Amino acid sequence: MSTYRELQKQIAVLTAQAEAMKAKVLAEIIAVLKETIQKYGITAAQLGFRAEDRKSSSVF
């Protein structure tokens, strides 16, 4: 049976792996989105973004 410390170490390792995988997948998704947006000339308005959204949003 694992000790508490061993389980905590496993949690830390798995958390780091999950965060790295999430970042990789997110980067791949963003790349595909950017390529598709450019390929089809999709505008921010077509995606539902408004001009004031760009000024107040820290996401984009």
Secondary structure as UniProt FT lines:
FT   HELIX           4..40
FT   TURN            44..48
FT   HELIX           51..56
//
